[in-house]
């Protein structure tokens, strides 16, 4: 395997920035993680850039740490994108088959998809994804892949994901300043689906709820295809804020308490918060956390029932409202799959079941080997999904020479950008 044959992904979140470097296998069976790093996020709020310089520094730290572990440079990477600016809609396209006497070929598929993506968009928005849902050949609906079939008229129904141009360009600038080329930008909900959803769930109808630090991404799959995408401007940080206010502690202390409660619940998964316990069992010992507020203990029932659960109920109520707006509320018998760092919150599965009245499970990322211990939690679903998305996408050959990084050492940014543009104009 040559040094250039690696795939990289950068998950830009409100809480952390994760970089993964993978060496794909020739037989497409074992894709080894050779470098991974998660660093605290900076300059990012609700999955959008609010401070360019801080964001560049945070992304650069994550990329550098992963490069040191892998011993290889990151020349290009797939980037996650989220935020409440993400919107989606379904569209249809119709074309005449190029050769009615022959078979449907790739050119026919490309033309019908281009016809479907010809939607009216304001200048402030850009298309991120055009994902085919199904095709219709001569009034025969439900065709997944019409290539090789014969017909006269070809229709396609596609799912289009769009984002705000400003938000997209800000992320592109941050990645460019780090010296990494963008191989593709992927909606975080779509990326996570590659890592945590089974083919059966997608075919039956399932809702992926990716709860991050500042946002919650929703991806609805119907008959194996992404049919609705949305992002809610609430996430796990809202729970931390509630704990800080309710316990009158700092945000750092609130985060420690939340994580401690999560670890405690994970070690005793069969314990239900509704179970009656005596005062001794209900008391949560916080002395080991060394909180600066010197808070010694707190009632577990107060934390879960009084502070955490109301916020979880609010988040899942918003998810339910989004499902109703999508029109797919009754078409997801496979239920809800929770993932993302916020999905590890105590009692979250029970809260989701009660609020949405749907079967619910926790989604753990699968599909990679190697340093999987570093990325085997729901918090890394998007990063793992970016790699799996890249592996399922036809790769374009690229040179090991990274133009942006070569000229990064040039002190004058204007001169650097001019040199980059000039060299790129000479490339085929």
ROPATOR-92398 format. One record per residue (C-alpha): residue in one letter; z, y, x. Coordinates in steps of 0.001 Angstrom, whole numbers, plus 500000, padded with zeros to 6 digits. Layout:
<rs>
aZYX ...
</rs>
This chain:
<rs>
x500000500000500000 x498942503280501549 x501317506187501793 x499258508196499348 x499481505623496570 x502647506861494923 x503336508363491510 x505916511087491036 x507562512666488009 x509771515714487532 x511885515974484384 x512899519609483909 x515924519756481636 x518543522289480610 x521317520365482385 x519636518550485253 x516312518206487040 x515312514653487924 x512588513640490363 x511384510033490604 x508968508624493182 x507426505223492432 x505242502884494436 x503044501167491824 x502190497509492284 x498646496194492487 x499289493531489820 x500809496140487470 x503927494016487009 x506552495495489325 x506584499233489914 x509261500020492484 x511323503207492436 x511572504297496074 x513062507756495585 x515148509393492878 x517280512525492706 x519057514412489932 x520317517895490701 x521984520524488495 x519515522661486608 x519226526383487268 x517238529135485602 x516534526847482620 x517959527436479144 x517064525311476121 x514328523666478246 x512603526982478983 x512518529052482165 x514745532127481981 x514995532847485730 x511975532009487881 x513723532145491264 x516689530016490183 x514376527476488569 x512206527232491700 x515308526639493838 x516680523952491503 x513352522125491244 x512852522371495006 x516288520838495647 x515538517900493359 x512108517263494886 x513415517529498464 x516259515086497810 x513875512514496300 x511448512966499215 x514212512323501743 x515187509112499962 x511594507866499717 x510493509080503123 x507283510354501540 x506142513792500342 x505563514595496674 x502036515993496558 x501517515878492804 x503725514986489856 x503830514590486109 x506026517241484505 x508035517080481288 x507936519973478834 x510178520662475873 x511724523595474012 x511645524787470429 x508213526334471037 x506719522833470794 x504836522311467532 x502522519623466184 x499939519004463498 x497533516264462450 x493800516899462307 x490613515019461395 x487159514959462936 x483826513491461776 x480620512784463741 x477454510767463323 x477313507772465630 x474830508471468423 x472859505258468027 x473210503958464444 x471365500769465366 x473681500038468283 x477390499988468958 x480015502712469140 x480532503763472757 x482941506012474667 x480681509030474170 x481070508693470389 x484862508564470746 x484890511641472965 x482764513590470493 x484854512690467439 x488085513577469259 x486603516916470346 x485657517537466709 x489232516784465613 x490798519068468222 x488701522049467107 x491582523696465246 x492415527365464881 x495174528360467287 x496591531786468152 x495889532954471687 x499572532544472539 x499454528755472135 x497884525912474123 x497121522276473325 x499238519804475319 x498124516495473779 x495402515216471472 x496497511680470560 x494288509500468322 x496180507969465376 x493394505919463819 x489624505813463312 x487458505253460232 x484052503597460611 x481767503965457564 x484740504386455187 x486624501469456762 x490022502979457664 x492773501741459965 x490574501015462991 x492550501309466224 x489669500958468698 x486145501266467256 x484314500631470531 x481779497852470093 x481686498193466300 x478488499176464472 x478213501991461959 x476684505332461061 x479685507623460501 x482795507832462691 x485984509663461686 x489166510154463671 x492659511303462787 x494539512766465733 x497979514164466436 x497906517483468279 x500937518755470213 x500903522443471173 x503178524746473146 x503615528433473860 x501290529566476654 x503979531703478274 x506489528862478508 x503852526486479881 x502691528981482525 x506275529688483634 x506853525997484329 x503477525723486060 x504379528649488313 x507729527095489255 x506105523787490177 x503342525553492103 x505872527606494104 x507654524398495104 x504341523223496570 x503577520419494127 x500344519976492196 x500647519175488491 x499040515845487603 x499847516352483920 x502324517959481538 x503877515607478972 x505969516374475900 x509437514978476613 x509604513033473328 x506305511285474082 x507436510510477635 x510766509023476512 x508987506808473970 x507223504941476789 x510610504027478287 x512739503081475263 x510548502066472298 x509102498597471734 x505586498031470389 x507080496416467274 x509219499462466508 x506268501807466905 x504128499648464641 x506782499389461914 x507644503089462025 x510448504572464124 x512014507935464945 x512878508708468568 x515636511309468909 x515989512491472522 x519182514560472769 x519174516677475908 x521524519370477120 x520002522290475249 x517401520761472920 x516740517651470832 x513203516249470876 x511931514279467877 x508966511888467969 x507955509952464834 x505760506874465316 x503851505400462368 x501660502299462727 x501843502448466505 x500795506098466883 x502703509338467403 x502452511128464068 x504957513984464246 x506591515918467097 x509258518607467025 x512071520101469096 x515387521370467737 x517248524141469643 x520551522208469714 x521837519642472170 x524804518188474017 x525821521580475426 x526703522643471890 x529257519813471784 x530698520974475106 x530965524532473777 x532781523267470670 x535274521369472825 x535873524428475010 x536589526586471965 x538631523977470115 x540822523045473100 x540821526545474613 x539630525336477997 x536753526273480306 x533276524807479910 x533754522759483092 x536975521256481754 x535374520608478360 x532506518753480055 x534983516606482020 x536878515741478827 x533663514880476985 x532478512650479833 x535885510972480083 x535868510209476355 x532308508873476646 x533293506556479518 x536321505380477551 x534212504634474479 x531593502836476579 x534251500571478092 x535583499746474596 x532453499728472397 x534128497869469535 x536725500555468940 x535879502625465856 x537227506128465641 x538065505536461976 x540448502698462818 x544061503675462233 x545972503823465481 x549532504756466365 x550354507972468135 x550622506273471526 x547117504765471301 x545713507998469906 x546907510117472825 x544246510639475496 x545775511005478960 x543999513824480821 x546217514037483908 x543691512140486063 x541043514816485368 x543073517493487195 x542080520223484756 x542855523747485936 x544346524502482506 x546902521723483179 x546190520108479818 x548053516775479980 x546971514977476801 x545083515459473572 x544635513512470350 x541545511285470469 x541211511529466695 x541280515330466917 x538511515284469534 x536233512863467709 x536854513629464031 x537735517282464322 x535320518596466967 x532594516159468047 x531614514508464765 x530976517758462800 x528504518880465461 x526817515464465522 x526548515562461726 x524881518968462007 x522361517724464575 x521425514671462509 x521222516751459334 x518641518914461109 x516816515748462215 x516764514565458585 x515369517904457405 x512634517700460044 x511743514196458856 x511393515447455290 x509124518273456456 x506955515791458355 x506331513726455217 x507302510476456965 x510922510267455773 x510458506925454011 x508004505375456474 x510344504472459353 x511990501110458554 x512701500503462261 x515157503391462012 x516384505739464743 x516418505247468496 x518761507656470282 x518226508501473932 x518760511353476373 x522022512372478047 x523539513550474761 x523062510121473194 x526009508805475222 x528435511009473287 x531330509113471721 x530712507743468210 x527150509090468090 x525561505876466747 x528019505702463847 x527498509398463080 x523715508922462986 x523941505863460725 x526184507672458244 x524154510888458158 x520599509509458039 x521340506139456398 x518998504358458811 x519507501584461379 x520321503166464738 x520411501930468310 x520813503445471766 x517628503507473865 x517971502449477519 x514944503094479784 x513051499962480845 x509885499160482758 x510622499985486416 x512176498044489276 x513644499010492631 x516365501655492544 x516926501130488816 x520702501525489085 x520101505216489653 x518040505628486479 x519404502973484124 x521013505373481642 x519603507174478569 x519852510462480482 x516863509355482593 x514624508147479763 x512230511089480009 x511851510797483800 x511184507046483594 x508835507632480661 x506820510145482682 x506163507460485292 x505186504896482646 x502929507481480979 x501251508095484335 x500772504363484879 x499058504060481493 x496773507021482229 x493613506596484331 x494404507977487765 x492162510447489501 x491837510020493224 x493459512827495135 x493701513685498791 x496965513276500637 x496509516875501774 x498501519107499427 x496831522522499504 x499766524392497986 x502231522946500469 x500017523577503498 x499949527320502817 x503539527495501561 x504629528541505029 x502482531675504857 x504897534565504404 x502696536792502242 x502499535271498743 x499353537198497881 x497624535999501019 x498854532471500341 x497445532424496811 x494121533881497997 x493818531221500686 x494675528480498187 x492077529732495675 x489462530083498400 x489982526557499757 x490052525079496243 x486746526808495473 x485174524918498382 x486395521544497156 x484031519453494998 
</rs>
